[in-house]
Amino acid sequence: MGEERHEWEDLNRQWPSRDDQVDWSIPEIARLSLVEARICFRAKAYSACAVMCGRTLEGVCIHHDPNIKTLASGLKALKTSGVIDSRLYNWGDALRVHRNLGAHATTERVSKEDARDLLDFCIAICEYIFILNEKFNRFQARQEKRA
């Protein structure tokens, strides 16, 4: 009989899925609101989900510039500084419009489909800015080391 070797892999929760978990690379000012946005969606509170997605993006903007006063100006500043590109800016601006719809007393409601899309846009923006950019920077650093 040969020697048995066992290696442990990373722990990965399979069930139930954790929709309320977000990557710790996302700063707390945005991360907490993103967790609440996911909870609102799961609770079928779609207008509240849109509001929390808007709050998440406000947190992203404030993380980059604490003097930002509005989400609109914050998104423009992120685009101007190159933190986000035109596509992400458009996603953020659509989210901003629907956040306002959810935040103000009107008879209009945010649909389940719109809330799902807005949440997906919000997650994508956060992951792009805080997770994927860092991964790419580490990748580039490894490539430069090899060269």
Residue pairs with C-beta under 8 A, 6 or more apart in sequence:
19 38
19 39
19 41
19 42
20 35
20 38
20 39
20 42
21 35
22 31
22 34
22 35
22 38
22 123
22 126
23 31
23 126
23 127
23 130
23 131
24 31
25 130
25 131
25 134
26 34
26 126
26 127
26 130
26 131
27 59
27 60
27 63
27 130
29 59
29 62
29 63
30 56
30 57
30 59
30 60
30 63
30 126
30 130
31 59
31 126
32 59
33 52
33 53
33 55
33 56
33 58
33 59
34 52
34 53
34 56
34 122
34 123
34 126
36 52
36 55
37 49
37 52
37 53
37 55
37 56
37 119
37 122
38 119
40 46
40 48
40 49
40 51
40 52
41 49
41 115
41 116
41 119
44 112
46 102
46 109
46 110
46 111
46 112
46 114
46 115
47 101
47 102
47 109
47 110
47 115
48 102
49 102
49 110
49 115
49 118
49 119
50 95
50 98
50 99
50 101
50 102
50 103
50 110
50 114
50 115
50 118
51 99
51 102
51 103
53 95
53 98
53 99
53 118
53 119
53 121
53 122
54 71
54 95
54 96
54 98
54 99
54 100
54 102
54 103
55 99
56 122
56 126
57 71
57 74
57 75
57 92
57 95
57 96
57 99
57 122
57 125
58 68
58 71
58 74
60 74
60 78
60 125
60 126
60 129
61 68
61 71
61 74
61 75
61 77
61 78
62 68
62 74
64 74
64 77
64 78
64 81
64 83
65 74
65 77
68 74
68 77
71 92
71 96
71 99
72 93
72 96
75 84
75 89
75 92
75 93
75 96
76 89
78 84
78 89
78 92
79 85
79 86
79 88
79 89
83 129
84 92
84 125
84 128
84 129
88 124
88 125
88 128
91 121
91 124
91 125
92 121
92 125
94 118
94 121
95 118
95 121
95 122
98 110
98 114
98 118
101 108
101 110
102 110
110 118
